[in-house]
Amino acid sequence: MNNRINVFHLYRPRRPLILLAWIVLVILPALPQTGSAIKLQNGRDSNRAVRQMSFAYQGQLREDGTPADGLYDFRFTLYTTQTGGEALDSAFYEQIDVIDGLFGIECEFDPIALGSSEHWLEVAVRPSGSAAPYATLSPRQRLTSTPYAIFAQHEPWSLIGVPVGFAGDGDEAALFKEADVMKDESEERATAEQANLWLANGPHIYNTNTGNVGIGTASPSSRLHVEGNIFVRGTQGFDAAGEDAIVSFGHPAHNIRGEFGTGVIISAFAAPDALTVREVSGNVGIGTTNPQEKLHVSGRARFDVNGQFYITTPGGWPGIITFEPAAGHRRDITFDSTGIHLTASNSASPPGSTNGVVIKENGHVMVKVLEIVGGADLSEPFEINPGEEDVLPAPGMVVSIDPESPGNLVVSHKSYDRRVAGIISGAGGVKPGMLMGQKGSKADGTHSVALTGRVYCWADASYGPIEPGDLLTTSETPGHAMKVIDHARAQGAILGKAMTGLKRDRGLILVLVALQ
């Protein structure tokens, strides 16, 4: 407690008032009254509601050297300077009962005004009910020690490195700065005059008193409506049902939403619930709010030419492991040092290394069993020259080796031709099952010629009706086969066996190619 006596002279038209003041500065109600007969009074401050923080002011008022008696009005004003300066705050107390010159007042000020700087108290007095102006007593009294304890007791934040103070929870107050919201450390310093109740305050900050707060707008449409850029540092949260949060960007549909029990959801105008992060599992969903795995994409995914998608398998190699939905059988694609492995399992266990296809770096393909379902013959590509009468090659025609064009074939036109090579594949809708060749070499060509397997062939029954099982050879009809009649001449000229018959004329028959 800091006790001190100050003498003030009040000059009035009739007689002077002398104030002997004991400035008893205590935090109320933290300290009880001890050893004082002066009753503390709390005259109604006509300009504000009763404050929750106060200190005691006790003194003696004399008039013409005689202790004053009666009711008096007091005005207390805070300054940061001993003389001059601008008032920080004023408190008015009316009808204070002065008995034998003694009085005590529970003095209250705006808590923001009681910052960390030095303060001076100016006292003015007049008889209650008088229309005369207040008589200001001089000099101002310096406040020390205890008043600042009020600020320290109620201040919820540290003042270290902070240019302004914030009030405790006893008052509703707002701090306004003439600085851009984007500035992390503004050079402007807010003053006490900038602290005010939440009202319209120009273009910087606005409170509708209905719960909406606007920064940069006087018409906030949400709980917090910011026009312009913002800079956020710190953490917040919610931990109960119904405390969902949403932040919109430019359009209400463009938002980040926090839903209790779900997680964080990012939405856009044309893609609501585009991305979800579940709060418990940590699963991420794209196009779904209920992702079942760490990454769950509902729809298609795309990676541009410069993009990469890297997945590590349990063996340490990159690849993809999937499970078919019906029975959960495992399917693997693995990329190792030798090539690409495509394997399948008949259970959820890892497949064997030979249960699939291996593509080597040198281009070789390894497979345990190869099943071909796209065709029925083994073919090679050849260039085929027209036969006699300039008959052009076509699917189903019989062809022979062309002695005039090494490596090429020609449409056959001789009977029992030992140069017979095969049948052009593709007639009757039956395609080659396997095509062998080497691009850019002599083992390449335009037409696929069946060397073995089943293929449809043009035949001429005018040389004799053809029955299934008959041996076939070349004929005088260009590109047509016929039934073998002279077996001695047919040695080395056998084309294959007929699988279907032809009674007369010309037509397609199914042939099992087997050159002899």
Secondary structure as UniProt FT lines:
FT   STRAND          5..10
FT   STRAND          17..22
FT   TURN            28..30
FT   STRAND          40..41
FT   TURN            46..47
FT   STRAND          54..63
FT   TURN            64..65
FT   STRAND          66..67
FT   STRAND          70..79
FT   STRAND          89..99
FT   TURN            100..101
FT   STRAND          102..108
FT   TURN            111..113
FT   STRAND          119..127
FT   TURN            128..129
FT   STRAND          135..136
FT   STRAND          141..143
FT   HELIX           146..154
FT   TURN            160..161
FT   TURN            169..170
FT   STRAND          174..175
FT   TURN            181..182
FT   HELIX           192..194
FT   STRAND          195..196
FT   TURN            202..204
FT   STRAND          205..207
FT   STRAND          213..215
FT   STRAND          224..226
FT   TURN            241..242
FT   STRAND          245..248
FT   TURN            252..253
FT   STRAND          255..259
FT   TURN            260..262
FT   STRAND          263..267
FT   TURN            272..273
FT   STRAND          275..278
FT   TURN            279..281
FT   STRAND          284..286
FT   STRAND          295..297
FT   TURN            305..306
FT   TURN            314..315
FT   STRAND          318..323
FT   TURN            325..327
FT   STRAND          330..335
FT   STRAND          339..344
FT   TURN            353..354
FT   STRAND          356..360
FT   TURN            361..362
FT   STRAND          365..367
FT   STRAND          377..382
FT   STRAND          384..385
FT   HELIX           388..390
FT   TURN            395..396
FT   STRAND          398..401
FT   TURN            403..404
FT   TURN            406..407
FT   STRAND          409..411
FT   TURN            415..416
FT   TURN            418..419
FT   STRAND          420..424
FT   HELIX           427..429
FT   STRAND          434..435
FT   TURN            439..440
FT   STRAND          447..460
FT   HELIX           461..463
FT   TURN            468..469
FT   STRAND          471..474
FT   TURN            478..479
FT   STRAND          481..483
FT   TURN            487..492
FT   STRAND          496..498
FT   STRAND          506..514
//
